[in-house]
Amino acid sequence: MEPTFDNLQAILQNQKLDGNMLNCTFKAANQQQGLDAMHMFVPSQEEIMAKVMAYAAKSAAVNTGASMLGNALGSAIGGAAGSMASSAAASGAGMAAQSAMGTFNPMEMEITDDLKKQGVVNAFKTIQAYYEWKDNAWHYKM
């Protein structure tokens, strides 16, 4: 029998999502202690590349803005003092803007209920060799 989320409900004791990792515990009626299994959710290559490109564009815009701010300040002051003020302002504005953008994690993804259900099935498949389907239920192989 192919495992499905529906036919695993009776032996699924626990499921906990921690970031992109789903930890599950499965325990059949004839089993004293459950077995743990996990599934790691990974975004597609296309999703990762789209996030990287969007972040790069956002970062470039922030850095350009910080540089323009520094140049405007330096021009307003003029001379050597203006040069130092320009560098300091651009550097400070750039760091503040980057900090405001937050951390970048291309592996972050939205994990929907449907993905969680498939994750439970995928986790079970890693330990399926310890179980057999008979009498319309999963049983632990002793």
ZASENU-327639 format. One record per residue: residue in one letter; x, y negated, z of N, C-alpha, C, O in turn. Coordinates in pm, 1 decimal. Atoms other than C-alpha are relative to their C-alpha. Layout:
% ZASENU-327639
<pt 'A',<X,Y,Z>,<X,Y,Z>,<X,Y,Z>,<X,Y,Z>>
...
This chain:
% ZASENU-327639
<pt 'M',<85.4,118.5,0.0>,<0.0,0.0,0.0>,<89.1,-123.7,0.0>,<186.3,-133.5,74.9>>
<pt 'E',<-72.2,127.7,7.0>,<125.9,-341.9,-90.6>,<-45.8,-88.1,116.6>,<-166.0,-105.8,136.7>>
<pt 'P',<42.2,86.8,-110.6>,<132.4,-572.4,213.7>,<-62.4,-130.2,-50.2>,<-15.3,-190.6,-146.6>>
<pt 'T',<63.2,129.2,26.9>,<-98.7,-872.6,203.4>,<-20.0,-69.5,133.7>,<-15.7,-5.5,238.8>>
<pt 'F',<22.8,72.1,-124.9>,<-162.9,-1142.9,458.0>,<-119.7,58.7,73.8>,<-116.5,72.6,196.0>>
<pt 'D',<120.6,-54.6,-63.7>,<-507.8,-995.2,522.7>,<25.4,134.0,67.0>,<-19.8,155.4,179.5>>
<pt 'N',<-19.9,-130.5,-63.3>,<-390.3,-638.6,586.1>,<111.9,0.0,103.9>,<133.6,100.9,171.0>>
<pt 'L',<-102.7,11.3,-104.4>,<-104.8,-761.2,808.4>,<-54.0,-65.1,128.7>,<12.3,-62.4,232.3>>
<pt 'Q',<56.3,71.4,-115.0>,<-333.6,-954.9,1044.8>,<-2.8,85.9,127.1>,<23.5,35.7,236.4>>
<pt 'A',<13.1,-87.3,-117.1>,<-381.0,-653.4,1275.1>,<132.9,23.4,71.2>,<134.3,50.0,191.4>>
<pt 'I',<-129.5,-25.7,-64.6>,<-7.7,-613.8,1339.4>,<84.8,-126.5,18.6>,<193.0,-120.6,77.1>>
<pt 'L',<-73.0,126.4,-17.1>,<101.9,-978.8,1326.3>,<-26.9,-53.4,140.6>,<-135.9,-102.5,169.7>>
<pt 'Q',<15.1,45.0,-138.0>,<159.9,-1066.9,1690.5>,<26.7,-147.7,16.0>,<-38.6,-215.3,95.5>>
<pt 'N',<-45.2,136.6,-21.2>,<327.9,-1401.4,1652.1>,<61.8,-53.3,-129.1>,<126.1,19.6,-204.6>>
<pt 'Q',<-70.6,67.8,108.8>,<438.7,-1650.4,1391.8>,<32.9,-141.1,46.8>,<-52.3,-211.5,100.9>>
<pt 'K',<-43.8,132.2,-43.3>,<639.8,-1963.8,1460.4>,<82.6,-63.1,-111.1>,<179.0,-4.8,-160.6>>
<pt 'L',<-70.9,74.1,103.3>,<753.1,-2220.9,1208.6>,<97.7,-95.7,66.2>,<58.3,-178.2,148.7>>
<pt 'D',<-105.2,86.9,-53.4>,<1082.8,-2392.5,1292.4>,<74.3,-59.6,-118.4>,<163.8,3.2,-175.0>>
<pt 'G',<-57.4,60.5,119.7>,<1176.1,-2636.0,1016.7>,<-47.1,76.4,-121.7>,<-167.3,84.3,-147.2>>
<pt 'N',<33.8,-79.0,118.4>,<1188.1,-2424.0,700.7>,<2.4,150.2,28.0>,<-10.5,230.6,-64.3>>
<pt 'M',<-11.0,-141.1,-33.5>,<1218.0,-2094.3,889.3>,<-125.9,46.7,73.5>,<-169.0,-14.6,171.2>>
<pt 'L',<118.0,-60.3,-61.1>,<916.6,-1878.1,974.8>,<42.9,128.5,69.6>,<90.7,221.8,5.1>>
<pt 'N',<-31.8,-118.9,-78.7>,<973.9,-1626.1,1255.4>,<-129.4,72.7,31.9>,<-225.3,11.3,78.8>>
<pt 'C',<120.0,-80.7,-22.6>,<721.0,-1343.5,1285.2>,<35.3,122.0,84.8>,<147.4,172.6,80.2>>
<pt 'T',<-12.9,-124.8,-73.5>,<670.6,-1050.5,1521.1>,<-115.7,90.0,-42.3>,<-232.0,49.8,-39.8>>
<pt 'F',<99.0,-97.9,43.3>,<490.5,-739.7,1396.6>,<1.2,117.9,97.5>,<107.2,166.5,136.7>>
<pt 'K',<10.5,-113.0,-92.9>,<361.3,-464.0,1625.3>,<-125.3,80.9,-32.3>,<-237.6,31.3,-22.4>>
<pt 'A',<111.1,-90.2,29.8>,<146.4,-167.9,1524.6>,<-52.3,61.4,129.3>,<13.5,54.9,233.1>>
<pt 'A',<63.1,-57.7,-119.1>,<-87.1,10.6,1766.0>,<84.2,111.6,61.1>,<81.3,130.6,182.6>>
<pt 'N',<-80.9,-111.2,-50.8>,<152.8,307.5,1796.7>,<144.7,-41.5,31.8>,<234.5,42.6,36.3>>
<pt 'Q',<-135.4,54.3,-19.0>,<453.2,86.1,1868.5>,<8.0,-66.0,137.4>,<-82.0,-141.0,175.2>>
<pt 'Q',<-13.4,58.6,-132.8>,<581.6,-11.3,2213.8>,<46.6,-144.4,-3.5>,<-2.7,-227.9,72.2>>
<pt 'Q',<-53.4,135.4,8.2>,<775.5,-320.2,2115.4>,<-0.8,-45.4,-145.4>,<33.6,31.2,-235.4>>
<pt 'G',<7.6,53.3,134.6>,<727.9,-543.7,1813.3>,<136.0,-20.0,-64.3>,<238.7,-25.9,3.3>>
<pt 'L',<-121.2,29.9,76.1>,<983.6,-603.8,1541.5>,<-7.4,-143.8,-50.8>,<-111.8,-189.3,-97.7>>
<pt 'D',<-7.9,138.2,48.1>,<1094.6,-954.9,1452.6>,<50.2,-2.0,-143.5>,<135.6,77.4,-183.2>>
<pt 'A',<-42.9,20.8,138.1>,<1133.0,-1069.5,1095.7>,<-12.3,-149.0,-30.3>,<-86.7,-220.8,36.5>>
<pt 'M',<6.3,142.2,33.8>,<1186.9,-1405.7,931.9>,<-1.6,-20.4,-150.2>,<38.3,65.5,-228.9>>
<pt 'H',<-1.3,43.3,140.0>,<1138.2,-1588.2,605.8>,<46.3,-145.4,-2.3>,<2.2,-227.2,78.5>>
<pt 'M',<-50.5,136.8,16.2>,<1323.7,-1901.1,494.3>,<-63.0,-60.2,-124.9>,<-52.2,-5.1,-234.4>>
<pt 'F',<59.4,70.9,112.8>,<1135.1,-2146.5,275.1>,<106.9,-87.7,-63.9>,<175.0,-163.7,5.1>>
<pt 'V',<-100.5,77.2,72.6>,<1356.9,-2300.9,7.3>,<-69.8,-68.0,-117.5>,<-136.6,-1.6,-196.8>>
<pt 'P',<61.5,67.6,115.3>,<1240.6,-2568.3,-236.9>,<63.8,45.5,-131.0>,<176.4,95.1,-132.8>>
<pt 'S',<-52.8,-37.8,131.7>,<1284.1,-2502.7,-607.7>,<114.1,-94.6,-37.9>,<127.4,-203.4,18.1>>
<pt 'Q',<-111.3,82.0,48.6>,<1590.0,-2636.8,-788.7>,<-51.6,-132.7,-54.8>,<11.7,-236.8,-37.2>>
<pt 'E',<58.9,122.6,56.1>,<1364.0,-2887.7,-966.0>,<-39.0,-97.5,110.7>,<-16.9,-218.0,98.4>>
<pt 'E',<38.4,86.1,-112.2>,<1228.4,-3018.8,-634.2>,<122.9,-63.7,65.1>,<122.1,-182.0,99.1>>
<pt 'I',<-123.6,51.6,-60.6>,<1579.2,-3055.0,-492.1>,<59.4,-109.7,-88.1>,<97.1,-215.7,-38.0>>
<pt 'M',<-58.1,99.3,91.5>,<1705.3,-3239.6,-801.4>,<-82.9,-128.1,-2.8>,<-27.2,-237.8,-8.7>>
<pt 'A',<86.3,118.6,-0.7>,<1404.2,-3473.3,-799.4>,<25.3,-83.3,126.4>,<30.1,-206.2,119.9>>
<pt 'K',<-26.6,71.7,-125.4>,<1472.0,-3561.8,-433.8>,<137.1,-68.5,-3.8>,<151.8,-182.4,40.8>>
<pt 'V',<-135.1,56.1,8.9>,<1843.4,-3616.2,-499.8>,<0.3,-123.7,-90.1>,<60.2,-225.8,-56.2>>
<pt 'M',<4.1,113.1,93.3>,<1773.1,-3843.4,-796.6>,<-76.2,-118.3,59.9>,<-34.3,-232.9,43.2>>
<pt 'A',<78.0,107.6,-61.9>,<1509.2,-4043.8,-606.3>,<81.0,-67.5,110.3>,<79.5,-189.9,123.6>>
<pt 'Y',<-81.0,57.3,-107.7>,<1741.8,-4087.7,-309.7>,<116.5,-81.1,-57.3>,<149.8,-187.3,-4.8>>
<pt 'A',<-111.5,72.0,62.7>,<2030.9,-4191.6,-536.1>,<-46.9,-135.1,-53.7>,<22.8,-235.4,-39.0>>
<pt 'A',<53.9,126.0,53.1>,<1812.7,-4455.3,-704.6>,<-30.8,-97.4,112.8>,<-1.3,-216.5,103.3>>
<pt 'K',<33.1,83.9,-115.6>,<1690.0,-4585.2,-370.6>,<127.7,-55.1,64.4>,<134.4,-172.5,100.8>>
<pt 'S',<-127.4,40.5,-59.2>,<2044.5,-4595.7,-233.9>,<69.5,-106.0,-85.6>,<124.9,-202.3,-32.7>>
<pt 'A',<-61.6,97.8,90.3>,<2172.5,-4781.7,-540.4>,<-69.5,-135.0,11.2>,<-3.8,-239.1,11.8>>
<pt 'A',<75.5,125.1,-12.8>,<1895.7,-5040.4,-507.6>,<33.6,-69.9,130.8>,<49.0,-192.0,133.9>>
<pt 'V',<-33.6,57.4,-130.8>,<1974.3,-5091.4,-138.4>,<140.2,-60.7,-2.7>,<161.7,-171.7,46.0>>
<pt 'N',<-137.6,50.4,5.7>,<2346.6,-5129.0,-203.9>,<11.4,-123.5,-88.0>,<87.2,-215.1,-56.0>>
<pt 'T',<-0.4,117.3,87.7>,<2284.6,-5374.1,-489.8>,<-56.0,-120.9,73.9>,<-0.8,-230.6,66.1>>
<pt 'G',<60.5,109.3,-77.2>,<2059.0,-5583.4,-267.6>,<94.3,-52.5,106.8>,<104.7,-173.6,126.1>>
<pt 'A',<-94.1,41.4,-104.4>,<2316.0,-5588.0,13.1>,<116.0,-78.1,-60.1>,<161.0,-177.3,-2.6>>
<pt 'S',<-109.8,68.5,67.2>,<2590.0,-5690.1,-229.2>,<-42.9,-140.6,-45.0>,<32.4,-237.0,-30.7>>
<pt 'M',<50.6,130.5,45.2>,<2376.1,-5970.9,-373.1>,<-14.3,-96.3,118.7>,<17.7,-214.7,107.7>>
<pt 'L',<14.6,82.3,-120.2>,<2299.4,-6097.8,-22.1>,<136.1,-51.7,45.5>,<151.1,-169.3,78.9>>
<pt 'G',<-134.5,40.4,-40.4>,<2669.1,-6100.3,64.7>,<59.5,-103.3,-94.0>,<121.9,-199.3,-48.8>>
<pt 'N',<-52.8,95.0,98.4>,<2763.1,-6280.3,-257.7>,<-66.8,-137.0,13.2>,<-0.6,-240.2,2.2>>
<pt 'A',<71.3,127.7,-15.0>,<2495.4,-6545.2,-206.1>,<50.9,-74.7,123.5>,<71.0,-196.1,118.9>>
<pt 'L',<-49.9,62.8,-122.5>,<2616.6,-6611.6,148.3>,<141.5,-53.0,-21.2>,<173.8,-164.0,21.0>>
<pt 'G',<-137.7,42.1,26.1>,<2981.0,-6625.8,34.7>,<5.8,-122.3,-87.8>,<87.3,-211.6,-64.6>>
<pt 'S',<4.3,115.7,90.0>,<2897.9,-6869.5,-243.4>,<-45.6,-124.9,73.5>,<4.4,-234.6,48.4>>
<pt 'A',<51.4,114.7,-74.8>,<2706.5,-7092.0,-4.9>,<107.0,-58.2,91.4>,<114.8,-179.9,108.8>>
<pt 'I',<-105.0,47.3,-91.5>,<3000.1,-7111.8,235.7>,<120.6,-48.3,-79.5>,<174.7,-154.9,-50.0>>
<pt 'G',<-112.8,37.1,85.1>,<3276.1,-7121.6,-28.1>,<134.3,28.5,62.0>,<145.4,42.8,183.8>>
<pt 'G',<-138.3,-16.0,-42.9>,<3651.9,-7068.7,-6.7>,<27.2,134.9,64.5>,<-46.9,231.4,46.0>>
<pt 'A',<-43.1,-122.8,-66.4>,<3833.6,-6807.3,202.4>,<-102.2,43.3,103.6>,<-130.1,162.2,119.0>>
<pt 'A',<100.9,-32.6,-101.4>,<3574.6,-6829.3,478.5>,<-122.3,62.9,-68.2>,<-184.7,154.7,-15.1>>
<pt 'G',<113.1,-54.9,75.3>,<3307.3,-6762.9,217.0>,<24.5,143.0,-43.0>,<-66.8,225.6,-42.0>>
<pt 'S',<-36.4,-136.2,39.5>,<3493.3,-6454.2,96.3>,<-15.0,97.3,116.3>,<-68.8,207.0,101.2>>
<pt 'M',<11.6,-85.8,-119.3>,<3515.5,-6313.8,448.4>,<-146.6,16.2,39.9>,<-190.0,126.2,74.4>>
<pt 'A',<141.9,-6.1,-36.3>,<3152.1,-6399.0,520.1>,<-75.4,88.4,-98.4>,<-165.3,162.7,-59.2>>
<pt 'S',<64.4,-80.7,103.0>,<3048.8,-6237.6,190.4>,<21.3,148.6,27.4>,<-73.0,227.6,22.9>>
<pt 'S',<-31.9,-140.5,-28.1>,<3226.8,-5911.2,274.4>,<-71.5,49.4,124.8>,<-128.6,158.5,125.7>>
<pt 'A',<63.4,-39.4,-125.8>,<3095.5,-5903.0,629.8>,<-151.3,12.8,-16.0>,<-210.9,108.1,34.2>>
<pt 'A',<144.9,-2.5,18.0>,<2737.5,-5981.7,527.2>,<-41.9,119.3,-85.5>,<-139.8,187.1,-54.3>>
<pt 'A',<34.5,-112.3,87.6>,<2735.5,-5724.5,246.0>,<15.4,131.9,74.4>,<-68.4,221.3,63.1>>
<pt 'S',<-24.8,-122.9,-75.7>,<2883.9,-5458.9,472.1>,<-108.1,21.4,105.5>,<-163.2,130.9,117.2>>
<pt 'G',<102.4,-10.5,-104.4>,<2643.3,-5531.0,758.3>,<-137.6,28.3,-56.2>,<-210.7,111.7,-2.8>>
<pt 'A',<131.3,-21.1,61.3>,<2338.1,-5550.1,533.5>,<-9.3,140.4,-59.0>,<-113.4,205.5,-50.2>>
<pt 'G',<-0.8,-134.8,58.2>,<2438.6,-5229.2,356.4>,<-15.9,106.9,105.5>,<-92.1,201.8,86.5>>
<pt 'M',<11.7,-98.6,-107.5>,<2482.8,-5037.4,682.1>,<-139.8,-1.6,61.2>,<-196.5,103.8,89.9>>
<pt 'A',<134.3,10.7,-57.6>,<2153.8,-5168.0,820.6>,<-103.5,61.8,-93.8>,<-194.1,132.4,-49.6>>
<pt 'A',<95.4,-54.1,97.2>,<1968.9,-5079.0,501.0>,<10.3,151.6,-9.3>,<-91.7,220.4,-14.2>>
<pt 'Q',<-18.5,-145.9,5.6>,<2119.5,-4728.9,483.7>,<-57.6,66.1,124.8>,<-118.7,172.7,117.0>>
<pt 'S',<53.2,-52.6,-125.1>,<2028.5,-4673.9,848.0>,<-152.5,1.3,-3.5>,<-215.0,96.0,44.1>>
<pt 'A',<145.9,9.1,8.6>,<1671.1,-4785.0,780.3>,<-56.6,104.1,-96.0>,<-172.0,144.4,-81.3>>
<pt 'M',<46.3,-100.3,95.9>,<1647.0,-4536.2,490.3>,<-14.9,136.8,65.3>,<-86.4,222.3,13.0>>
<pt 'G',<10.6,-128.4,-69.5>,<1687.4,-4248.8,737.8>,<94.1,103.9,-58.1>,<171.8,76.8,-149.7>>
<pt 'T',<-86.6,-108.3,45.8>,<1858.8,-3916.7,690.2>,<-58.9,63.5,-125.1>,<-180.0,60.7,-147.3>>
<pt 'F',<41.9,-62.8,125.3>,<1844.2,-3734.6,360.9>,<16.0,150.6,12.0>,<125.9,200.0,37.2>>
<pt 'N',<-3.3,-145.5,-5.7>,<1754.3,-3365.8,360.8>,<-70.4,54.9,-124.0>,<-193.2,62.2,-127.0>>
<pt 'P',<63.2,-48.9,123.5>,<1697.4,-3223.2,10.9>,<-71.9,133.6,18.1>,<-150.3,173.1,-68.1>>
<pt 'M',<63.9,-128.9,-24.9>,<1587.1,-2890.4,164.7>,<-135.2,-14.9,69.3>,<-210.4,81.8,80.7>>
<pt 'E',<127.2,23.2,-68.6>,<1294.4,-3048.4,348.5>,<-114.7,15.9,-99.4>,<-107.1,-29.3,-213.7>>
<pt 'M',<114.8,-20.0,87.7>,<959.2,-2947.5,207.5>,<-127.4,13.6,82.6>,<-123.5,47.1,201.0>>
<pt 'E',<128.9,-17.8,-66.4>,<591.0,-2942.6,291.8>,<-36.2,147.4,-6.5>,<-37.2,207.5,-113.9>>
<pt 'I',<34.2,-141.4,-5.6>,<490.9,-2596.1,406.7>,<-150.1,11.9,26.3>,<-197.4,-9.1,138.0>>
<pt 'T',<145.9,-8.4,-5.3>,<122.9,-2542.1,334.1>,<-43.1,132.4,64.3>,<39.1,221.2,86.8>>
<pt 'D',<53.6,-124.5,-55.8>,<-103.1,-2273.7,483.1>,<21.6,117.1,-95.4>,<53.3,227.9,-52.2>>
<pt 'D',<-21.4,-107.1,98.7>,<-77.4,-2074.1,159.1>,<146.3,45.9,-0.8>,<174.3,165.3,-11.4>>
<pt 'L',<-142.0,-37.2,-7.1>,<303.3,-2086.2,176.5>,<29.4,78.8,127.0>,<106.4,174.8,123.9>>
<pt 'K',<-19.6,-73.8,-126.3>,<291.4,-1973.1,541.8>,<-49.8,143.5,-14.1>,<16.6,237.1,30.6>>
<pt 'K',<53.8,-135.2,19.1>,<71.3,-1676.9,446.7>,<95.4,84.3,-84.0>,<121.2,200.3,-51.7>>
<pt 'Q',<-95.1,-73.6,83.4>,<314.0,-1577.1,171.5>,<129.0,25.7,77.1>,<192.7,129.5,59.2>>
<pt 'G',<-118.3,-18.3,-83.6>,<600.0,-1627.3,417.8>,<-14.6,116.7,96.4>,<81.6,189.8,120.1>>
<pt 'V',<26.4,-114.2,-88.9>,<439.3,-1377.9,659.2>,<19.3,129.9,-77.5>,<83.1,223.1,-28.6>>
<pt 'V',<-13.3,-119.7,84.2>,<417.0,-1122.6,377.5>,<147.5,24.2,-33.1>,<195.4,137.2,-23.5>>
<pt 'N',<-142.1,-14.4,34.4>,<778.1,-1188.6,271.5>,<82.3,44.3,120.6>,<173.8,125.5,107.1>>
<pt 'A',<-70.5,-41.4,-121.7>,<898.6,-1156.1,631.7>,<-24.6,148.3,26.5>,<68.8,222.5,56.7>>
<pt 'F',<32.5,-141.1,-23.6>,<716.0,-823.7,670.3>,<74.4,90.8,-97.1>,<118.0,199.4,-58.9>>
<pt 'K',<-66.4,-84.0,100.5>,<871.9,-691.4,348.9>,<144.0,32.5,38.6>,<199.1,133.0,-6.3>>
<pt 'T',<-138.0,-27.5,-42.2>,<1215.6,-716.6,513.6>,<7.2,114.6,100.9>,<113.8,172.4,122.0>>
<pt 'I',<2.3,-110.1,-97.7>,<1106.5,-459.0,775.0>,<-103.1,107.1,-37.7>,<-131.9,196.2,42.1>>
<pt 'Q',<106.7,-91.2,43.8>,<842.8,-269.1,575.8>,<42.4,146.3,6.5>,<-42.8,233.6,23.0>>
<pt 'A',<-47.5,-138.5,-3.4>,<1060.1,44.4,573.4>,<-31.2,67.9,134.0>,<-32.2,190.7,141.9>>
<pt 'Y',<31.9,-54.8,-131.9>,<972.1,89.6,942.8>,<-149.1,28.4,17.4>,<-190.9,79.0,121.6>>
<pt 'Y',<145.3,-14.6,-9.6>,<598.3,100.6,869.3>,<-52.5,81.7,-116.8>,<10.0,90.0,-222.6>>
<pt 'E',<69.2,-69.6,107.8>,<361.2,311.6,666.1>,<-148.5,-33.7,7.6>,<-202.7,-61.2,114.7>>
<pt 'W',<143.3,28.4,9.0>,<5.7,252.5,549.0>,<-75.2,132.7,-3.9>,<-59.6,211.1,-97.5>>
<pt 'K',<86.3,-118.3,1.7>,<-236.3,527.5,644.4>,<-124.4,-28.8,82.3>,<-120.8,-106.9,177.4>>
<pt 'D',<129.0,20.5,-67.4>,<-598.7,541.7,756.6>,<-37.7,-148.0,5.3>,<-89.2,-196.5,106.0>>
<pt 'N',<33.9,142.4,13.3>,<-643.9,181.1,639.7>,<64.6,-90.5,105.0>,<4.8,-188.8,148.8>>
<pt 'A',<-72.0,83.3,-97.7>,<-385.8,41.2,881.9>,<151.0,23.9,-12.3>,<196.0,127.3,-61.8>>
<pt 'W',<-145.7,-16.2,-4.9>,<-14.0,-16.9,920.7>,<36.5,72.4,129.3>,<-11.7,38.4,237.4>>
<pt 'H',<-46.5,-77.1,-114.8>,<155.7,233.9,1151.1>,<152.0,-2.5,2.7>,<218.2,-1.1,-101.1>>
<pt 'Y',<-144.2,-3.0,-18.7>,<505.2,230.6,1293.5>,<48.2,142.1,-25.6>,<-11.5,237.5,24.3>>
<pt 'K',<-58.3,-132.2,23.6>,<718.3,520.1,1167.7>,<87.5,35.1,119.5>,<185.5,-33.6,148.1>>
<pt 'M',<-78.0,-37.9,-120.7>,<848.4,698.5,1476.1>,<112.4,93.7,-35.7>,<187.9,135.8,51.9>>
